[in-house]
Amino acid sequence: MDKKINQSTYSDRFPYLGRNLISGLFFGLGLAAFIDETVFHQLLHWHHFYDKSTTTIGLVSDGLFHAFSWFATIASLFILADLRHKNAFWLKRWWGGVLLGSGSFQLYDGIIQHKIMRIHQIRYVENIIIYDLIWNIIAVIIILFGIFFIKGYVKPHR
């Protein structure tokens, strides 16, 4: 018989459902912020985190934004390491959190920061609605996939 002695059962890992989700959420937030900042801020130069001032202020805001994404990612990995140590890590639950965190960050960015607070736009062009629609629709799709992973994995396997 080739059984793992330290293999967790559903009931052993159930108390850690929330921690798996939180770790994934933090990682997803950090990942989405990192991709946003790297692609749209640095590589494409479409905007800064805060565009209502000088370029220097925009660059400083990008640095603070990058630090936020890094801290969220590191916090996630500390929680993940603890879950792995306790043999309570659920990959699908964690990935659900990653997707939910990434999509939620993107939707928050697209609605709150772009439209309500107007601290920056995705891109400064005349027909911004296409960019907004694509940005927010992708965010909703990512959120739905995250919910699917989370809801589909809570049930015990038999």
C-alpha positions in Angstrom: 0.0 0.0 0.0 1.3 3.3 -1.0 -0.6 5.8 1.3 0.8 9.0 2.6 0.8 9.0 6.3 0.3 12.8 6.6 -2.5 13.2 4.1 -5.3 15.5 5.3 -8.9 14.7 5.0 -11.7 17.1 4.2 -12.7 17.5 7.9 -9.0 18.2 8.9 -8.7 21.0 6.3 -12.2 22.5 6.7 -11.2 25.0 9.4 -8.6 26.4 7.0 -11.0 27.2 4.1 -11.0 30.9 5.0 -7.2 31.1 5.3 -6.8 29.4 1.9 -9.2 31.9 0.4 -7.5 34.9 2.1 -4.1 33.8 0.9 -5.4 33.5 -2.6 -7.2 36.9 -2.4 -4.0 38.6 -1.3 -2.0 36.9 -4.0 -4.6 37.8 -6.7 -4.6 41.4 -5.6 -0.9 41.6 -5.7 -0.7 39.8 -9.0 -3.3 42.0 -10.7 -1.7 45.2 -9.3 1.7 44.0 -10.5 0.5 43.2 -14.0 -1.4 46.5 -14.1 1.6 48.5 -13.0 4.1 46.7 -15.1 2.1 46.6 -18.4 0.0 49.8 -18.3 2.2 52.1 -16.2 5.7 51.1 -17.1 5.7 49.3 -20.5 2.9 51.1 -22.3 3.0 54.4 -20.4 -0.8 54.7 -20.7 -1.2 56.2 -17.2 0.2 56.4 -13.7 -1.6 55.4 -10.5 -2.3 59.1 -9.8 -2.6 61.3 -13.0 -4.0 64.5 -11.5 -0.7 66.1 -10.9 2.9 66.2 -12.3 4.7 63.2 -13.8 7.0 63.1 -10.8 3.9 62.7 -8.5 2.6 60.0 -10.9 5.9 58.1 -10.7 5.9 58.3 -6.9 2.3 57.1 -6.8 3.4 54.2 -9.0 6.1 53.3 -6.6 3.7 53.3 -3.7 1.2 51.2 -5.7 4.0 48.7 -6.6 4.9 48.5 -2.9 1.3 47.7 -2.1 1.2 44.9 -4.6 4.5 43.5 -3.3 3.3 43.5 0.4 0.0 41.8 -0.6 2.0 39.1 -2.4 4.4 38.6 0.4 1.5 38.4 3.0 -0.1 35.8 0.8 3.0 33.7 0.6 3.5 33.7 4.4 -0.1 32.5 4.9 0.5 29.9 2.1 3.7 28.6 3.8 1.8 28.2 7.1 -1.0 26.3 5.3 1.5 24.0 3.6 3.2 23.5 7.0 -0.1 22.4 8.5 -0.9 20.3 5.5 -4.1 22.4 5.0 -3.4 23.9 1.6 -6.2 23.5 -1.0 -5.0 24.3 -4.4 -8.4 24.9 -6.1 -9.7 27.0 -3.2 -6.5 29.1 -3.3 -6.8 29.5 -7.1 -10.4 30.5 -6.6 -9.1 33.2 -4.2 -6.4 34.3 -6.7 -9.0 34.7 -9.5 -11.5 36.4 -7.2 -8.8 38.8 -5.8 -7.5 39.6 -9.3 -10.9 40.2 -10.8 -12.1 42.2 -7.8 -9.0 44.4 -8.0 -9.5 45.0 -11.7 -13.3 45.8 -11.3 -12.5 48.1 -8.4 -9.9 49.8 -10.5 -12.2 50.1 -13.5 -15.2 51.4 -11.7 -14.0 53.2 -8.5 -10.6 54.6 -9.6 -11.3 55.2 -13.3 -14.9 56.4 -13.2 -15.8 57.6 -9.7 -12.5 58.9 -8.3 -11.1 59.7 -11.8 -7.5 59.4 -10.5 -6.5 57.9 -13.8 -8.0 56.4 -17.0 -7.0 53.1 -18.7 -5.8 55.1 -21.6 -6.2 58.7 -22.6 -8.1 58.5 -25.9 -11.3 59.9 -27.3 -13.3 56.7 -27.4 -12.5 55.4 -23.8 -15.7 53.4 -23.5 -14.3 50.5 -25.5 -11.3 50.2 -23.1 -13.6 50.5 -20.1 -16.0 47.8 -21.3 -13.2 45.4 -22.1 -11.5 46.1 -18.8 -14.6 45.6 -16.7 -16.0 42.6 -18.7 -12.7 40.8 -18.3 -12.8 41.6 -14.5 -16.3 40.1 -14.2 -15.3 37.0 -16.1 -12.3 36.5 -13.8 -14.5 37.0 -10.8 -17.0 34.4 -12.1 -14.2 31.8 -12.6 -13.0 32.5 -9.1 -16.5 32.0 -7.6 -16.8 28.8 -9.6 -13.5 27.4 -8.2 -14.5 28.5 -4.6 -18.0 27.1 -4.7 -17.1 23.9 -6.6 -14.4 22.9 -4.2 -16.1 23.3 -0.8 -17.9 20.0 -1.2 -16.1 16.9 0.1 -14.7 14.5 -2.5 -15.8 10.9 -2.1 
